[in-house]
Amino acid sequence: MNLNKYIDHTFLKANGRQKDIDKLIEEGIKYDFKSLCINPSWVEYVSEKLKDSDVLVCTVIGFPLGAMTTESKIFETSDAISKGADEIDMVINVGRLKDRDLDYVTKEIKAVKNACQDRVLKVIIETSLLDEEEIRLAAQAVVDAGADFVKTSTGFSTRGASVEDVKIIKEVVGDKAKIKASGGIRSHEDMMKMIEAGADRIGASAGATLLG
């Protein structure tokens, strides 16, 4: 098991400076992580720095609230891809999901997936704001829309991922979509518990620590 390739090494803080991104890039290349996950304004810079490595460029869309228009998410996605993004992590409209407007949520995911072209789309459902039934509905919407991953959390809400979240999502998606556990995963033990529960990818700012 190449644990390094489970990890999206992440820096998404609003006050991130170039020195922080340079450190992320250095660590990403050193440990050969699956991807570096950064805010969209850094995509072009990081893409250039990673061009001679097999570390992917991941960025976030509609982040962290998910409450902007579908059109703005589509634009952000297309812009990020044009600047070198390999993977897209988008936030759903949580309020619409809680109102059971599943048609809106599914159509929006589908529209962003279409804008992704052939890139991987991970859909952040923000499990900390959902009850179990809502987690199931959100995970099903991701499958119905044809996205690639259900992602638990932004890491910017009331809590990050839990093992229980991952198990619930896995029950819904089976092998129809993959799962990214993100937020609050800070140790090798944390990561292994998430993988055992069904996670295929781990989003974390402490990538090197997770390797043990």
Protein Blocks (a to p, Z undefined) as FASTA:
>chain_A
ZZklmpccddfbfklcfklmmmmmmmmmmnopabdcddfklmmmmmmmmmmpcbdcddde
hiaklpacfklmmmmmmmmmmnopabdcddddfklmmnopaklmmmmmmmmmmmnomacc
dddehlmlpcfklmmmmmmmmmmnopabdcfbgolambdcdfklmmmmmmmnmmmbccdd
eehiabfklmmmmmmnopabdcdfklmmmnZZ
